């Protein structure tokens, strides 16, 4: 049985990447692919290791039925470049940090989350990045959820044919 392992990556692993992880876990379960798509998240920085996701992210996610409370912040590790098939970054700064830490032969695993939003979904107008909501208000966390939902649906659509081939 084919499997794919995915790690979502942001700066501190308390807002965007755990939100993406929570969204993806639920969508993968609904798609009956939980045994085939393995999901995790990490941060490029070490400020929030062991901490739960930001309370605002948890509240916004909970309103939509996603559970983030059990997740804990961690920093990307050298072993992750071998362990994961895809390292999906939230923004260009995270891509740069991953490329710097990643062995050259593993760099093709690094992608941007927003590239998986289907073209038919015109809400994002070609947005490349998931904006960091940390220093803003509650609406930023809602936008992150909207972006993660759109992109994770698209990611599953890309992965499904590979897994079922």
C-alpha positions as CSV (number, residue, x, y, z in Angstrom):
1,X,0.0,0.0,0.0
2,X,1.4,3.4,-1.0
3,X,1.6,6.1,1.6
4,X,2.6,9.8,1.5
5,X,3.9,11.7,4.5
6,X,3.4,15.4,4.6
7,X,4.8,18.0,7.1
8,X,3.4,21.5,7.1
9,X,5.9,24.2,8.1
10,X,5.6,27.7,9.3
11,X,7.8,29.9,11.6
12,X,6.9,28.9,15.1
13,X,4.5,26.0,14.6
14,X,1.7,27.5,16.7
15,X,-0.6,29.2,14.1
16,X,-0.5,28.3,10.4
17,X,1.2,24.9,10.3
18,X,-0.8,23.3,13.1
19,X,-4.0,24.7,11.5
20,X,-3.0,23.1,8.2
21,X,-2.2,19.9,10.1
22,X,-5.6,19.9,11.8
23,X,-7.5,20.7,8.6
24,X,-5.6,18.0,6.6
25,X,-6.1,15.3,9.3
26,X,-9.9,15.8,9.2
27,X,-10.1,16.0,5.4
28,X,-7.9,12.9,5.0
29,X,-10.1,11.0,7.4
30,X,-13.2,12.1,5.6
31,X,-11.6,11.0,2.3
32,X,-10.9,7.5,3.9
33,X,-7.1,8.1,3.3
34,X,-5.9,8.2,6.9
35,X,-3.8,5.1,6.5
36,X,-2.2,6.4,3.4
37,X,-1.6,10.1,4.1
38,X,0.5,10.7,7.2
39,X,0.4,14.3,8.5
40,X,2.5,16.4,10.9
41,X,3.7,20.0,11.3
42,X,6.8,21.8,12.4
43,X,8.3,25.3,12.7
44,X,11.6,26.6,11.3
45,X,12.2,28.5,14.6
46,X,12.6,27.1,18.1
47,X,10.5,29.6,20.2
48,X,7.4,27.5,20.8
49,X,8.8,23.9,21.2
50,X,6.4,21.9,23.3
51,X,3.7,24.6,23.4
52,X,0.1,24.1,22.2
53,X,-1.2,26.1,19.2
54,X,-2.0,29.8,19.7
55,X,-5.4,30.1,21.6
56,X,-6.8,32.2,18.8
57,X,-6.0,29.5,16.3
58,X,-7.6,26.9,18.5
59,X,-10.7,28.9,19.0
60,X,-11.1,29.6,15.3
61,X,-10.5,26.0,14.4
62,X,-12.8,24.7,17.1
63,X,-15.7,26.8,15.7
64,X,-15.2,24.8,12.4
65,X,-14.9,21.5,14.1
66,X,-11.1,21.1,14.0
67,X,-9.2,20.0,17.1
68,X,-5.8,21.5,17.6
69,X,-5.4,21.3,21.4
70,X,-3.4,18.1,21.5
71,X,-0.8,19.3,19.0
72,X,2.5,20.6,20.3
73,X,5.1,22.9,18.7
74,X,8.3,21.4,17.4
75,X,11.2,22.5,15.3
76,X,12.0,21.0,11.9
77,X,14.8,18.4,12.3
78,X,17.4,17.0,9.9
79,X,15.6,13.7,10.0
80,X,12.4,15.3,8.7
81,X,14.0,15.8,5.3
82,X,14.3,12.0,5.0
83,X,11.1,11.1,6.8
84,X,8.6,13.2,4.8
85,X,7.7,13.0,1.1
86,X,6.5,16.6,1.1
87,X,7.5,19.6,3.3
88,X,4.8,22.2,2.7
89,X,5.7,25.7,3.7
90,X,3.4,28.6,4.5
91,X,5.5,31.4,3.0
92,X,8.6,32.3,1.1
93,X,10.7,32.8,4.3
94,X,9.9,29.3,5.4
95,X,10.8,27.9,2.0
96,X,14.2,29.8,2.3
97,X,14.8,28.4,5.8
98,X,13.9,24.8,4.6
99,X,16.1,25.1,1.5
100,X,19.0,26.3,3.7
101,X,18.7,23.3,6.1
102,X,17.8,20.7,3.5
103,X,20.2,18.4,1.8
104,X,20.4,19.3,-1.9
105,X,18.9,16.0,-3.1
106,X,15.8,16.5,-0.9
107,X,14.9,20.1,-2.0
108,X,12.3,18.9,-4.5
109,X,10.2,17.9,-1.5
110,X,9.7,21.6,-0.5
111,X,6.5,23.1,-1.8
112,X,4.2,26.1,-0.9
113,X,0.8,25.3,0.5
114,X,-1.1,27.8,-1.7
115,X,0.2,26.2,-4.9
116,X,-2.4,23.4,-4.1
117,X,-5.4,25.7,-4.3
118,X,-7.3,24.7,-7.4
119,X,-7.3,27.4,-10.1
120,X,-11.1,27.2,-10.2
121,X,-11.0,28.6,-6.6
122,X,-10.6,32.3,-7.5
123,X,-11.0,33.6,-3.9
124,X,-7.2,33.9,-3.4
125,X,-6.3,35.7,-6.6
126,X,-3.0,33.8,-7.0
127,X,-1.9,34.4,-3.4
128,X,1.4,32.6,-2.9
129,X,1.6,32.8,0.9
130,X,-0.6,32.0,3.9
131,X,-0.3,35.3,5.8
132,X,1.0,35.0,9.4
133,X,-1.9,35.9,11.7
134,X,0.1,36.1,14.9
135,X,0.3,39.9,15.3
136,X,-3.2,40.6,14.0
137,X,-6.8,40.0,15.0
138,X,-9.2,37.1,14.9
139,X,-10.0,37.6,11.3
140,X,-6.4,36.6,10.3
141,X,-7.0,33.1,11.9
142,X,-10.2,32.8,9.9
143,X,-8.4,33.6,6.7
144,X,-5.7,31.0,7.6
145,X,-8.5,28.4,8.0
146,X,-10.0,29.4,4.7
147,X,-6.7,29.1,2.9
148,X,-5.8,25.8,4.6
149,X,-9.2,24.3,3.7
150,X,-8.9,25.3,0.0
151,X,-5.3,24.2,-0.3
152,X,-5.7,20.9,1.6
153,X,-8.7,19.9,-0.6
154,X,-6.4,20.6,-3.5
155,X,-3.5,18.6,-2.0
156,X,-5.7,15.6,-1.5
157,X,-7.0,15.8,-5.1
158,X,-3.3,15.8,-6.2
159,X,-2.3,12.9,-3.9
160,X,-5.3,10.6,-4.4
161,X,-4.4,9.4,-7.9
162,X,-0.8,8.6,-6.8
163,X,-2.0,6.6,-3.8
164,X,-4.7,4.7,-5.6
165,X,-2.6,3.9,-8.8
